[in-house]
C-alpha cells in the first residue's frame, strides 16, 4: 500500500527465491494425486495437495504494472492466439503456461522484476 509505483514489490524477490521449491512441490503433488490416490493412499495425496497451495500463489504472480502473468511469455502467447490449429496447443513449439526461471522483466510491458 505504501509502495511507490516505481519500486519493485517484495513478492518478486520471494518468487525468485522459491520458484524451484514450488516446482518440486507441484510435481510431487501431481505424482501423489495420480499414483497414491488410485492406490488407496488418500492422506499422502491430500497432504501433497495442501503443500501445493503456495505454488499456486507463486505461479499466478502478476506484473505490478500491467497485470500480465509474470511467469508467462507474452510473445509466445500472442503467437499461440494467432495460430488457429487445434494441435498447436498440444505440440506447438511455443507452449503456453509457466516458464521458469522468473524473467528479469515483464515480457509485455518491460517492468523490471529485480533491482
N, C-alpha and C positions, 0 to 999 in steps of 0.2 A: 504494500500500500504506500509506503513512504519511498519506494524506489523511484528514481527518475527514469524516464523512458529510454535514456541512453545507456543506463547501466545494465549489465548482463545479470539476469536473475540467478540466484544461488542454485536453483534446481538443475541448471545445465551442468554445473560442476559435479553435482550429485549423480546426474545421469552418466557423465563421462566415467566417473569412478566405479559405478555399479553396473554398467551395461553388460559386462561379461558374466557377472554373477546372476543377473536377471535372465540372461540367455540360458545359463545352465539350469536354473530353476524352472524355466519354461519347458526346457527339453525333458527334465525329469518328470514334470507334471504330465506331459504328453505321453511319456513312456508308462507312467503309473496308471493313467486312465486306460490306455489301450492294452496293457499287459496285466496289471494287478487286478483291475476291476472285473474283467471277464473270468479270471481265475478264482474269484470269490474274496479277494482281499480288498474290501471296501475301505477300511480305515487308512491304509497307506495311500490309497488314491485320494481320499478326502483331505488328508494332511498335505499331500503334494499340491492339491488344488488351492488350499489356503496359503501355502508358501508361494504359489504362483501369483497371487493377487498384487504384490508390489511390482512385479514385472509388467502387469497391465498398466499400472500408473506410469511406470518409466517409459514404456514404448508408445504411449499415447501422448507424450510430451509435445506441445505445440510451440511454434515460434512466438516470441513475445511481441513481435511487430505485426506480422501478417496473419498469424493463426494457422499457418501450414504445418502439418505434422513434421517434427524435427528429424525423425529417422527415415523419412521417405525422400526420394529423388524426384524433384518436380519435373525435370525434363523427361525422365523415363515415364512418369505417369501421364504426361501430355502425349507422348508418342503412343502409349497404350490406348488412350482415349481416341486418338485418330484412327487407329487400326481397328476395323470392324470385324475381322475374322474371329471366329469363336475360339480356335485353338491358340491364339496368341497369348491369352492369359495363362494357359497351361504350359505351353512350350516355347514361349517367346524369349528373345534374347535379353529383354529388359523387363524382368518380372517386377511387379509391384510389391508392396509390403515393407517390412522393416529392413533397413540397411544398416549394418554395423561396420565400423565404429561410427559414433556420432560425428557428423561432419563439422568442420571448423566454422562454417557459416550456413545460414539458411539457403537452400537451393532455389528458393523462389524469390526472396527479396534481398538476400545478401547480408542480413543482420548477423553479426558475429555471435558465436556461441561460446567462445573462450576469449579471455583477455590477453 
